Amino acid sequence: MVFMRMQTRSSSISRANANMQRAAQLIGKHVESMRVSVARDPTAWPPRDTMFTDPDFADLKLKRVVAGAISPKDGAVLATVRRIDLTVSWGIHRLDTMKVTTYVSRTF
């Protein structure tokens, strides 16, 4: 009985780690894809809010929210920079989510 509990716990921890790693890979892949699309097509700037499901990781859902960026120096709006909030979720629990905020420039 103790072995089964430990094995179940170990299995769920491994699954959680695998989901976090896949989520990080999906975010990296998505940011690179966004960079390439802006480089190829200038009309793709600025990025837009979107929901995305990668065919390789069907259980992972990515949500992208785009907002304006504000200069930390003087509080002015930066016209060529956007704040991107990327949220990847893979379950229904609070810890089944990874959120990354990054800033992108038109020339990134």
Phi and psi restraints in degrees (range 20) as a CNS / XPLOR table:
assign (resid 1 and name C) (resid 2 and name N)
       (resid 2 and name CA) (resid 2 and name C) 1.0 -64.1 20.0 2
assign (resid 2 and name N) (resid 2 and name CA)
       (resid 2 and name C) (resid 3 and name N) 1.0 -41.8 20.0 2
assign (resid 2 and name C) (resid 3 and name N)
       (resid 3 and name CA) (resid 3 and name C) 1.0 -61.5 20.0 2
assign (resid 3 and name N) (resid 3 and name CA)
       (resid 3 and name C) (resid 4 and name N) 1.0 -42.0 20.0 2
assign (resid 3 and name C) (resid 4 and name N)
       (resid 4 and name CA) (resid 4 and name C) 1.0 -63.4 20.0 2
assign (resid 4 and name N) (resid 4 and name CA)
       (resid 4 and name C) (resid 5 and name N) 1.0 -40.0 20.0 2
assign (resid 4 and name C) (resid 5 and name N)
       (resid 5 and name CA) (resid 5 and name C) 1.0 -64.6 20.0 2
assign (resid 5 and name N) (resid 5 and name CA)
       (resid 5 and name C) (resid 6 and name N) 1.0 -44.0 20.0 2
assign (resid 5 and name C) (resid 6 and name N)
       (resid 6 and name CA) (resid 6 and name C) 1.0 -65.6 20.0 2
assign (resid 6 and name N) (resid 6 and name CA)
       (resid 6 and name C) (resid 7 and name N) 1.0 -40.5 20.0 2
assign (resid 6 and name C) (resid 7 and name N)
       (resid 7 and name CA) (resid 7 and name C) 1.0 -65.5 20.0 2
assign (resid 7 and name N) (resid 7 and name CA)
       (resid 7 and name C) (resid 8 and name N) 1.0 -41.3 20.0 2
assign (resid 7 and name C) (resid 8 and name N)
       (resid 8 and name CA) (resid 8 and name C) 1.0 -64.1 20.0 2
assign (resid 8 and name N) (resid 8 and name CA)
       (resid 8 and name C) (resid 9 and name N) 1.0 -44.6 20.0 2
assign (resid 8 and name C) (resid 9 and name N)
       (resid 9 and name CA) (resid 9 and name C) 1.0 -63.9 20.0 2
assign (resid 9 and name N) (resid 9 and name CA)
       (resid 9 and name C) (resid 10 and name N) 1.0 -43.6 20.0 2
assign (resid 9 and name C) (resid 10 and name N)
       (resid 10 and name CA) (resid 10 and name C) 1.0 -62.7 20.0 2
assign (resid 10 and name N) (resid 10 and name CA)
       (resid 10 and name C) (resid 11 and name N) 1.0 -40.4 20.0 2
assign (resid 10 and name C) (resid 11 and name N)
       (resid 11 and name CA) (resid 11 and name C) 1.0 -64.8 20.0 2
assign (resid 11 and name N) (resid 11 and name CA)
       (resid 11 and name C) (resid 12 and name N) 1.0 -42.2 20.0 2
assign (resid 11 and name C) (resid 12 and name N)
       (resid 12 and name CA) (resid 12 and name C) 1.0 -69.8 20.0 2
assign (resid 12 and name N) (resid 12 and name CA)
       (resid 12 and name C) (resid 13 and name N) 1.0 -34.5 20.0 2
assign (resid 12 and name C) (resid 13 and name N)
       (resid 13 and name CA) (resid 13 and name C) 1.0 -67.0 20.0 2
assign (resid 13 and name N) (resid 13 and name CA)
       (resid 13 and name C) (resid 14 and name N) 1.0 -43.0 20.0 2
assign (resid 13 and name C) (resid 14 and name N)
       (resid 14 and name CA) (resid 14 and name C) 1.0 -62.2 20.0 2
assign (resid 14 and name N) (resid 14 and name CA)
       (resid 14 and name C) (resid 15 and name N) 1.0 -41.4 20.0 2
assign (resid 14 and name C) (resid 15 and name N)
       (resid 15 and name CA) (resid 15 and name C) 1.0 -64.6 20.0 2
assign (resid 15 and name N) (resid 15 and name CA)
       (resid 15 and name C) (resid 16 and name N) 1.0 -41.5 20.0 2
assign (resid 15 and name C) (resid 16 and name N)
       (resid 16 and name CA) (resid 16 and name C) 1.0 -63.9 20.0 2
assign (resid 16 and name N) (resid 16 and name CA)
       (resid 16 and name C) (resid 17 and name N) 1.0 -42.3 20.0 2
assign (resid 16 and name C) (resid 17 and name N)
       (resid 17 and name CA) (resid 17 and name C) 1.0 -63.9 20.0 2
assign (resid 17 and name N) (resid 17 and name CA)
       (resid 17 and name C) (resid 18 and name N) 1.0 -40.7 20.0 2
assign (resid 17 and name C) (resid 18 and name N)
       (resid 18 and name CA) (resid 18 and name C) 1.0 -64.4 20.0 2
assign (resid 18 and name N) (resid 18 and name CA)
       (resid 18 and name C) (resid 19 and name N) 1.0 -40.7 20.0 2
assign (resid 18 and name C) (resid 19 and name N)
       (resid 19 and name CA) (resid 19 and name C) 1.0 -65.2 20.0 2
assign (resid 19 and name N) (resid 19 and name CA)
       (resid 19 and name C) (resid 20 and name N) 1.0 -39.5 20.0 2
assign (resid 19 and name C) (resid 20 and name N)
       (resid 20 and name CA) (resid 20 and name C) 1.0 -65.4 20.0 2
assign (resid 20 and name N) (resid 20 and name CA)
       (resid 20 and name C) (resid 21 and name N) 1.0 -41.5 20.0 2
assign (resid 20 and name C) (resid 21 and name N)
       (resid 21 and name CA) (resid 21 and name C) 1.0 -64.8 20.0 2
assign (resid 21 and name N) (resid 21 and name CA)
       (resid 21 and name C) (resid 22 and name N) 1.0 -43.4 20.0 2
assign (resid 21 and name C) (resid 22 and name N)
       (resid 22 and name CA) (resid 22 and name C) 1.0 -65.0 20.0 2
assign (resid 22 and name N) (resid 22 and name CA)
       (resid 22 and name C) (resid 23 and name N) 1.0 -37.4 20.0 2
assign (resid 22 and name C) (resid 23 and name N)
       (resid 23 and name CA) (resid 23 and name C) 1.0 -63.3 20.0 2
assign (resid 23 and name N) (resid 23 and name CA)
       (resid 23 and name C) (resid 24 and name N) 1.0 -43.4 20.0 2
assign (resid 23 and name C) (resid 24 and name N)
       (resid 24 and name CA) (resid 24 and name C) 1.0 -63.6 20.0 2
assign (resid 24 and name N) (resid 24 and name CA)
       (resid 24 and name C) (resid 25 and name N) 1.0 -40.2 20.0 2
assign (resid 24 and name C) (resid 25 and name N)
       (resid 25 and name CA) (resid 25 and name C) 1.0 -64.0 20.0 2
assign (resid 25 and name N) (resid 25 and name CA)
       (resid 25 and name C) (resid 26 and name N) 1.0 -41.0 20.0 2
assign (resid 25 and name C) (resid 26 and name N)
       (resid 26 and name CA) (resid 26 and name C) 1.0 -64.4 20.0 2
assign (resid 26 and name N) (resid 26 and name CA)
       (resid 26 and name C) (resid 27 and name N) 1.0 -40.8 20.0 2
assign (resid 26 and name C) (resid 27 and name N)
       (resid 27 and name CA) (resid 27 and name C) 1.0 -63.6 20.0 2
assign (resid 27 and name N) (resid 27 and name CA)
       (resid 27 and name C) (resid 28 and name N) 1.0 -46.8 20.0 2
assign (resid 27 and name C) (resid 28 and name N)
       (resid 28 and name CA) (resid 28 and name C) 1.0 -59.8 20.0 2
assign (resid 28 and name N) (resid 28 and name CA)
       (resid 28 and name C) (resid 29 and name N) 1.0 -44.0 20.0 2
assign (resid 28 and name C) (resid 29 and name N)
       (resid 29 and name CA) (resid 29 and name C) 1.0 -64.0 20.0 2
assign (resid 29 and name N) (resid 29 and name CA)
       (resid 29 and name C) (resid 30 and name N) 1.0 -40.1 20.0 2
assign (resid 29 and name C) (resid 30 and name N)
       (resid 30 and name CA) (resid 30 and name C) 1.0 -67.7 20.0 2
assign (resid 30 and name N) (resid 30 and name CA)
       (resid 30 and name C) (resid 31 and name N) 1.0 -43.4 20.0 2
assign (resid 30 and name C) (resid 31 and name N)
       (resid 31 and name CA) (resid 31 and name C) 1.0 -63.6 20.0 2
assign (resid 31 and name N) (resid 31 and name CA)
       (resid 31 and name C) (resid 32 and name N) 1.0 -42.3 20.0 2
assign (resid 31 and name C) (resid 32 and name N)
       (resid 32 and name CA) (resid 32 and name C) 1.0 -64.1 20.0 2
assign (resid 32 and name N) (resid 32 and name CA)
       (resid 32 and name C) (resid 33 and name N) 1.0 -41.3 20.0 2
assign (resid 32 and name C) (resid 33 and name N)
       (resid 33 and name CA) (resid 33 and name C) 1.0 -62.7 20.0 2
assign (resid 33 and name N) (resid 33 and name CA)
       (resid 33 and name C) (resid 34 and name N) 1.0 -41.0 20.0 2
assign (resid 33 and name C) (resid 34 and name N)
       (resid 34 and name CA) (resid 34 and name C) 1.0 -63.7 20.0 2
assign (resid 34 and name N) (resid 34 and name CA)
       (resid 34 and name C) (resid 35 and name N) 1.0 -42.4 20.0 2
assign (resid 34 and name C) (resid 35 and name N)
       (resid 35 and name CA) (resid 35 and name C) 1.0 -61.5 20.0 2
assign (resid 35 and name N) (resid 35 and name CA)
       (resid 35 and name C) (resid 36 and name N) 1.0 -45.2 20.0 2
assign (resid 35 and name C) (resid 36 and name N)
       (resid 36 and name CA) (resid 36 and name C) 1.0 -65.8 20.0 2
assign (resid 36 and name N) (resid 36 and name CA)
       (resid 36 and name C) (resid 37 and name N) 1.0 -42.5 20.0 2
assign (resid 36 and name C) (resid 37 and name N)
       (resid 37 and name CA) (resid 37 and name C) 1.0 -65.5 20.0 2
assign (resid 37 and name N) (resid 37 and name CA)
       (resid 37 and name C) (resid 38 and name N) 1.0 -36.9 20.0 2
assign (resid 37 and name C) (resid 38 and name N)
       (resid 38 and name CA) (resid 38 and name C) 1.0 -69.2 20.0 2
assign (resid 38 and name N) (resid 38 and name CA)
       (resid 38 and name C) (resid 39 and name N) 1.0 -38.0 20.0 2
assign (resid 38 and name C) (resid 39 and name N)
       (resid 39 and name CA) (resid 39 and name C) 1.0 -66.1 20.0 2
assign (resid 39 and name N) (resid 39 and name CA)
       (resid 39 and name C) (resid 40 and name N) 1.0 -38.2 20.0 2
assign (resid 39 and name C) (resid 40 and name N)
       (resid 40 and name CA) (resid 40 and name C) 1.0 -78.6 20.0 2
assign (resid 40 and name N) (resid 40 and name CA)
       (resid 40 and name C) (resid 41 and name N) 1.0 -35.2 20.0 2
assign (resid 40 and name C) (resid 41 and name N)
       (resid 41 and name CA) (resid 41 and name C) 1.0 -133.0 20.0 2
assign (resid 41 and name N) (resid 41 and name CA)
       (resid 41 and name C) (resid 42 and name N) 1.0 100.9 20.0 2
assign (resid 41 and name C) (resid 42 and name N)
       (resid 42 and name CA) (resid 42 and name C) 1.0 -59.8 20.0 2
assign (resid 42 and name N) (resid 42 and name CA)
       (resid 42 and name C) (resid 43 and name N) 1.0 -21.2 20.0 2
assign (resid 42 and name C) (resid 43 and name N)
       (resid 43 and name CA) (resid 43 and name C) 1.0 -73.9 20.0 2
assign (resid 43 and name N) (resid 43 and name CA)
       (resid 43 and name C) (resid 44 and name N) 1.0 -7.8 20.0 2
assign (resid 43 and name C) (resid 44 and name N)
       (resid 44 and name CA) (resid 44 and name C) 1.0 -77.8 20.0 2
assign (resid 44 and name N) (resid 44 and name CA)
       (resid 44 and name C) (resid 45 and name N) 1.0 -3.5 20.0 2
assign (resid 44 and name C) (resid 45 and name N)
       (resid 45 and name CA) (resid 45 and name C) 1.0 -98.3 20.0 2
assign (resid 45 and name N) (resid 45 and name CA)
       (resid 45 and name C) (resid 46 and name N) 1.0 138.4 20.0 2
assign (resid 45 and name C) (resid 46 and name N)
       (resid 46 and name CA) (resid 46 and name C) 1.0 -80.2 20.0 2
assign (resid 46 and name N) (resid 46 and name CA)
       (resid 46 and name C) (resid 47 and name N) 1.0 157.4 20.0 2
assign (resid 46 and name C) (resid 47 and name N)
       (resid 47 and name CA) (resid 47 and name C) 1.0 -61.3 20.0 2
assign (resid 47 and name N) (resid 47 and name CA)
       (resid 47 and name C) (resid 48 and name N) 1.0 158.9 20.0 2
assign (resid 47 and name C) (resid 48 and name N)
       (resid 48 and name CA) (resid 48 and name C) 1.0 -118.1 20.0 2
assign (resid 48 and name N) (resid 48 and name CA)
       (resid 48 and name C) (resid 49 and name N) 1.0 159.9 20.0 2
assign (resid 48 and name C) (resid 49 and name N)
       (resid 49 and name CA) (resid 49 and name C) 1.0 -60.7 20.0 2
assign (resid 49 and name N) (resid 49 and name CA)
       (resid 49 and name C) (resid 50 and name N) 1.0 143.6 20.0 2
assign (resid 49 and name C) (resid 50 and name N)
       (resid 50 and name CA) (resid 50 and name C) 1.0 -158.1 20.0 2
assign (resid 50 and name N) (resid 50 and name CA)
       (resid 50 and name C) (resid 51 and name N) 1.0 160.8 20.0 2
assign (resid 50 and name C) (resid 51 and name N)
       (resid 51 and name CA) (resid 51 and name C) 1.0 -116.6 20.0 2
assign (resid 51 and name N) (resid 51 and name CA)
       (resid 51 and name C) (resid 52 and name N) 1.0 145.0 20.0 2
assign (resid 51 and name C) (resid 52 and name N)
       (resid 52 and name CA) (resid 52 and name C) 1.0 -148.1 20.0 2
assign (resid 52 and name N) (resid 52 and name CA)
       (resid 52 and name C) (resid 53 and name N) 1.0 136.2 20.0 2
assign (resid 52 and name C) (resid 53 and name N)
       (resid 53 and name CA) (resid 53 and name C) 1.0 -123.6 20.0 2
assign (resid 53 and name N) (resid 53 and name CA)
       (resid 53 and name C) (resid 54 and name N) 1.0 119.6 20.0 2
assign (resid 53 and name C) (resid 54 and name N)
       (resid 54 and name CA) (resid 54 and name C) 1.0 -78.7 20.0 2
assign (resid 54 and name N) (resid 54 and name CA)
       (resid 54 and name C) (resid 55 and name N) 1.0 132.6 20.0 2
assign (resid 54 and name C) (resid 55 and name N)
       (resid 55 and name CA) (resid 55 and name C) 1.0 -62.5 20.0 2
assign (resid 55 and name N) (resid 55 and name CA)
       (resid 55 and name C) (resid 56 and name N) 1.0 -26.5 20.0 2
assign (resid 55 and name C) (resid 56 and name N)
       (resid 56 and name CA) (resid 56 and name C) 1.0 -73.9 20.0 2
assign (resid 56 and name N) (resid 56 and name CA)
       (resid 56 and name C) (resid 57 and name N) 1.0 -30.4 20.0 2
assign (resid 56 and name C) (resid 57 and name N)
       (resid 57 and name CA) (resid 57 and name C) 1.0 -126.4 20.0 2
assign (resid 57 and name N) (resid 57 and name CA)
       (resid 57 and name C) (resid 58 and name N) 1.0 70.3 20.0 2
assign (resid 57 and name C) (resid 58 and name N)
       (resid 58 and name CA) (resid 58 and name C) 1.0 -60.2 20.0 2
assign (resid 58 and name N) (resid 58 and name CA)
       (resid 58 and name C) (resid 59 and name N) 1.0 -25.3 20.0 2
assign (resid 58 and name C) (resid 59 and name N)
       (resid 59 and name CA) (resid 59 and name C) 1.0 -84.9 20.0 2
assign (resid 59 and name N) (resid 59 and name CA)
       (resid 59 and name C) (resid 60 and name N) 1.0 -3.8 20.0 2
assign (resid 59 and name C) (resid 60 and name N)
       (resid 60 and name CA) (resid 60 and name C) 1.0 -101.7 20.0 2
assign (resid 60 and name N) (resid 60 and name CA)
       (resid 60 and name C) (resid 61 and name N) 1.0 128.5 20.0 2
assign (resid 60 and name C) (resid 61 and name N)
       (resid 61 and name CA) (resid 61 and name C) 1.0 -113.1 20.0 2
assign (resid 61 and name N) (resid 61 and name CA)
       (resid 61 and name C) (resid 62 and name N) 1.0 127.8 20.0 2
assign (resid 61 and name C) (resid 62 and name N)
       (resid 62 and name CA) (resid 62 and name C) 1.0 -109.6 20.0 2
assign (resid 62 and name N) (resid 62 and name CA)
       (resid 62 and name C) (resid 63 and name N) 1.0 133.1 20.0 2
assign (resid 62 and name C) (resid 63 and name N)
       (resid 63 and name CA) (resid 63 and name C) 1.0 -120.7 20.0 2
assign (resid 63 and name N) (resid 63 and name CA)
       (resid 63 and name C) (resid 64 and name N) 1.0 127.7 20.0 2
assign (resid 63 and name C) (resid 64 and name N)
       (resid 64 and name CA) (resid 64 and name C) 1.0 -113.8 20.0 2
assign (resid 64 and name N) (resid 64 and name CA)
       (resid 64 and name C) (resid 65 and name N) 1.0 126.4 20.0 2
assign (resid 64 and name C) (resid 65 and name N)
       (resid 65 and name CA) (resid 65 and name C) 1.0 -120.8 20.0 2
assign (resid 65 and name N) (resid 65 and name CA)
       (resid 65 and name C) (resid 66 and name N) 1.0 126.0 20.0 2
assign (resid 65 and name C) (resid 66 and name N)
       (resid 66 and name CA) (resid 66 and name C) 1.0 -106.8 20.0 2
assign (resid 66 and name N) (resid 66 and name CA)
       (resid 66 and name C) (resid 67 and name N) 1.0 135.1 20.0 2
assign (resid 66 and name C) (resid 67 and name N)
       (resid 67 and name CA) (resid 67 and name C) 1.0 -138.9 20.0 2
assign (resid 67 and name N) (resid 67 and name CA)
       (resid 67 and name C) (resid 68 and name N) 1.0 162.9 20.0 2
assign (resid 67 and name C) (resid 68 and name N)
       (resid 68 and name CA) (resid 68 and name C) 1.0 -68.2 20.0 2
assign (resid 68 and name N) (resid 68 and name CA)
       (resid 68 and name C) (resid 69 and name N) 1.0 156.8 20.0 2
assign (resid 68 and name C) (resid 69 and name N)
       (resid 69 and name CA) (resid 69 and name C) 1.0 -108.5 20.0 2
assign (resid 69 and name N) (resid 69 and name CA)
       (resid 69 and name C) (resid 70 and name N) 1.0 142.7 20.0 2
assign (resid 69 and name C) (resid 70 and name N)
       (resid 70 and name CA) (resid 70 and name C) 1.0 -116.3 20.0 2
assign (resid 70 and name N) (resid 70 and name CA)
       (resid 70 and name C) (resid 71 and name N) 1.0 135.5 20.0 2
assign (resid 70 and name C) (resid 71 and name N)
       (resid 71 and name CA) (resid 71 and name C) 1.0 -66.3 20.0 2
assign (resid 71 and name N) (resid 71 and name CA)
       (resid 71 and name C) (resid 72 and name N) 1.0 130.1 20.0 2
assign (resid 71 and name C) (resid 72 and name N)
       (resid 72 and name CA) (resid 72 and name C) 1.0 -71.4 20.0 2
assign (resid 72 and name N) (resid 72 and name CA)
       (resid 72 and name C) (resid 73 and name N) 1.0 -18.1 20.0 2
assign (resid 72 and name C) (resid 73 and name N)
       (resid 73 and name CA) (resid 73 and name C) 1.0 -75.2 20.0 2
assign (resid 73 and name N) (resid 73 and name CA)
       (resid 73 and name C) (resid 74 and name N) 1.0 -52.4 20.0 2
assign (resid 73 and name C) (resid 74 and name N)
       (resid 74 and name CA) (resid 74 and name C) 1.0 -129.4 20.0 2
assign (resid 74 and name N) (resid 74 and name CA)
       (resid 74 and name C) (resid 75 and name N) 1.0 3.6 20.0 2
assign (resid 74 and name C) (resid 75 and name N)
       (resid 75 and name CA) (resid 75 and name C) 1.0 78.0 20.0 2
assign (resid 75 and name N) (resid 75 and name CA)
       (resid 75 and name C) (resid 76 and name N) 1.0 9.3 20.0 2
assign (resid 75 and name C) (resid 76 and name N)
       (resid 76 and name CA) (resid 76 and name C) 1.0 -77.0 20.0 2
assign (resid 76 and name N) (resid 76 and name CA)
       (resid 76 and name C) (resid 77 and name N) 1.0 148.6 20.0 2
assign (resid 76 and name C) (resid 77 and name N)
       (resid 77 and name CA) (resid 77 and name C) 1.0 -73.5 20.0 2
assign (resid 77 and name N) (resid 77 and name CA)
       (resid 77 and name C) (resid 78 and name N) 1.0 131.8 20.0 2
assign (resid 77 and name C) (resid 78 and name N)
       (resid 78 and name CA) (resid 78 and name C) 1.0 -93.6 20.0 2
assign (resid 78 and name N) (resid 78 and name CA)
       (resid 78 and name C) (resid 79 and name N) 1.0 110.5 20.0 2
assign (resid 78 and name C) (resid 79 and name N)
       (resid 79 and name CA) (resid 79 and name C) 1.0 -65.4 20.0 2
assign (resid 79 and name N) (resid 79 and name CA)
       (resid 79 and name C) (resid 80 and name N) 1.0 -31.4 20.0 2
assign (resid 79 and name C) (resid 80 and name N)
       (resid 80 and name CA) (resid 80 and name C) 1.0 -102.3 20.0 2
assign (resid 80 and name N) (resid 80 and name CA)
       (resid 80 and name C) (resid 81 and name N) 1.0 11.1 20.0 2
assign (resid 80 and name C) (resid 81 and name N)
       (resid 81 and name CA) (resid 81 and name C) 1.0 -124.4 20.0 2
assign (resid 81 and name N) (resid 81 and name CA)
       (resid 81 and name C) (resid 82 and name N) 1.0 142.1 20.0 2
assign (resid 81 and name C) (resid 82 and name N)
       (resid 82 and name CA) (resid 82 and name C) 1.0 -128.7 20.0 2
assign (resid 82 and name N) (resid 82 and name CA)
       (resid 82 and name C) (resid 83 and name N) 1.0 146.3 20.0 2
assign (resid 82 and name C) (resid 83 and name N)
       (resid 83 and name CA) (resid 83 and name C) 1.0 -92.3 20.0 2
assign (resid 83 and name N) (resid 83 and name CA)
       (resid 83 and name C) (resid 84 and name N) 1.0 129.8 20.0 2
assign (resid 83 and name C) (resid 84 and name N)
       (resid 84 and name CA) (resid 84 and name C) 1.0 -117.3 20.0 2
assign (resid 84 and name N) (resid 84 and name CA)
       (resid 84 and name C) (resid 85 and name N) 1.0 119.9 20.0 2
assign (resid 84 and name C) (resid 85 and name N)
       (resid 85 and name CA) (resid 85 and name C) 1.0 -101.7 20.0 2
assign (resid 85 and name N) (resid 85 and name CA)
       (resid 85 and name C) (resid 86 and name N) 1.0 117.0 20.0 2
assign (resid 85 and name C) (resid 86 and name N)
       (resid 86 and name CA) (resid 86 and name C) 1.0 -109.8 20.0 2
assign (resid 86 and name N) (resid 86 and name CA)
       (resid 86 and name C) (resid 87 and name N) 1.0 122.8 20.0 2
assign (resid 86 and name C) (resid 87 and name N)
       (resid 87 and name CA) (resid 87 and name C) 1.0 -122.1 20.0 2
assign (resid 87 and name N) (resid 87 and name CA)
       (resid 87 and name C) (resid 88 and name N) 1.0 124.0 20.0 2
assign (resid 87 and name C) (resid 88 and name N)
       (resid 88 and name CA) (resid 88 and name C) 1.0 -114.0 20.0 2
assign (resid 88 and name N) (resid 88 and name CA)
       (resid 88 and name C) (resid 89 and name N) 1.0 129.1 20.0 2
assign (resid 88 and name C) (resid 89 and name N)
       (resid 89 and name CA) (resid 89 and name C) 1.0 -126.9 20.0 2
assign (resid 89 and name N) (resid 89 and name CA)
       (resid 89 and name C) (resid 90 and name N) 1.0 150.6 20.0 2
assign (resid 89 and name C) (resid 90 and name N)
       (resid 90 and name CA) (resid 90 and name C) 1.0 -139.6 20.0 2
assign (resid 90 and name N) (resid 90 and name CA)
       (resid 90 and name C) (resid 91 and name N) 1.0 9.6 20.0 2
assign (resid 90 and name C) (resid 91 and name N)
       (resid 91 and name CA) (resid 91 and name C) 1.0 -162.6 20.0 2
assign (resid 91 and name N) (resid 91 and name CA)
       (resid 91 and name C) (resid 92 and name N) 1.0 -163.4 20.0 2
assign (resid 91 and name C) (resid 92 and name N)
       (resid 92 and name CA) (resid 92 and name C) 1.0 -107.1 20.0 2
assign (resid 92 and name N) (resid 92 and name CA)
       (resid 92 and name C) (resid 93 and name N) 1.0 -7.8 20.0 2
assign (resid 92 and name C) (resid 93 and name N)
       (resid 93 and name CA) (resid 93 and name C) 1.0 -89.7 20.0 2
assign (resid 93 and name N) (resid 93 and name CA)
       (resid 93 and name C) (resid 94 and name N) 1.0 159.0 20.0 2
assign (resid 93 and name C) (resid 94 and name N)
       (resid 94 and name CA) (resid 94 and name C) 1.0 -59.1 20.0 2
assign (resid 94 and name N) (resid 94 and name CA)
       (resid 94 and name C) (resid 95 and name N) 1.0 -36.5 20.0 2
assign (resid 94 and name C) (resid 95 and name N)
       (resid 95 and name CA) (resid 95 and name C) 1.0 -84.9 20.0 2
assign (resid 95 and name N) (resid 95 and name CA)
       (resid 95 and name C) (resid 96 and name N) 1.0 4.1 20.0 2
assign (resid 95 and name C) (resid 96 and name N)
       (resid 96 and name CA) (resid 96 and name C) 1.0 -93.6 20.0 2
assign (resid 96 and name N) (resid 96 and name CA)
       (resid 96 and name C) (resid 97 and name N) 1.0 36.3 20.0 2
assign (resid 96 and name C) (resid 97 and name N)
       (resid 97 and name CA) (resid 97 and name C) 1.0 -143.5 20.0 2
assign (resid 97 and name N) (resid 97 and name CA)
       (resid 97 and name C) (resid 98 and name N) 1.0 142.9 20.0 2
assign (resid 97 and name C) (resid 98 and name N)
       (resid 98 and name CA) (resid 98 and name C) 1.0 -127.3 20.0 2
assign (resid 98 and name N) (resid 98 and name CA)
       (resid 98 and name C) (resid 99 and name N) 1.0 131.1 20.0 2
assign (resid 98 and name C) (resid 99 and name N)
       (resid 99 and name CA) (resid 99 and name C) 1.0 -123.4 20.0 2
assign (resid 99 and name N) (resid 99 and name CA)
       (resid 99 and name C) (resid 100 and name N) 1.0 132.5 20.0 2
assign (resid 99 and name C) (resid 100 and name N)
       (resid 100 and name CA) (resid 100 and name C) 1.0 -129.4 20.0 2
assign (resid 100 and name N) (resid 100 and name CA)
       (resid 100 and name C) (resid 101 and name N) 1.0 133.2 20.0 2
assign (resid 100 and name C) (resid 101 and name N)
       (resid 101 and name CA) (resid 101 and name C) 1.0 -112.7 20.0 2
assign (resid 101 and name N) (resid 101 and name CA)
       (resid 101 and name C) (resid 102 and name N) 1.0 129.8 20.0 2
assign (resid 101 and name C) (resid 102 and name N)
       (resid 102 and name CA) (resid 102 and name C) 1.0 -138.3 20.0 2
assign (resid 102 and name N) (resid 102 and name CA)
       (resid 102 and name C) (resid 103 and name N) 1.0 163.2 20.0 2
assign (resid 102 and name C) (resid 103 and name N)
       (resid 103 and name CA) (resid 103 and name C) 1.0 -117.3 20.0 2
assign (resid 103 and name N) (resid 103 and name CA)
       (resid 103 and name C) (resid 104 and name N) 1.0 135.2 20.0 2
assign (resid 103 and name C) (resid 104 and name N)
       (resid 104 and name CA) (resid 104 and name C) 1.0 -125.1 20.0 2
assign (resid 104 and name N) (resid 104 and name CA)
       (resid 104 and name C) (resid 105 and name N) 1.0 146.5 20.0 2
assign (resid 104 and name C) (resid 105 and name N)
       (resid 105 and name CA) (resid 105 and name C) 1.0 -110.1 20.0 2
assign (resid 105 and name N) (resid 105 and name CA)
       (resid 105 and name C) (resid 106 and name N) 1.0 157.1 20.0 2
assign (resid 105 and name C) (resid 106 and name N)
       (resid 106 and name CA) (resid 106 and name C) 1.0 -56.9 20.0 2
assign (resid 106 and name N) (resid 106 and name CA)
       (resid 106 and name C) (resid 107 and name N) 1.0 -29.8 20.0 2
assign (resid 106 and name C) (resid 107 and name N)
       (resid 107 and name CA) (resid 107 and name C) 1.0 -102.9 20.0 2
assign (resid 107 and name N) (resid 107 and name CA)
       (resid 107 and name C) (resid 108 and name N) 1.0 25.2 20.0 2
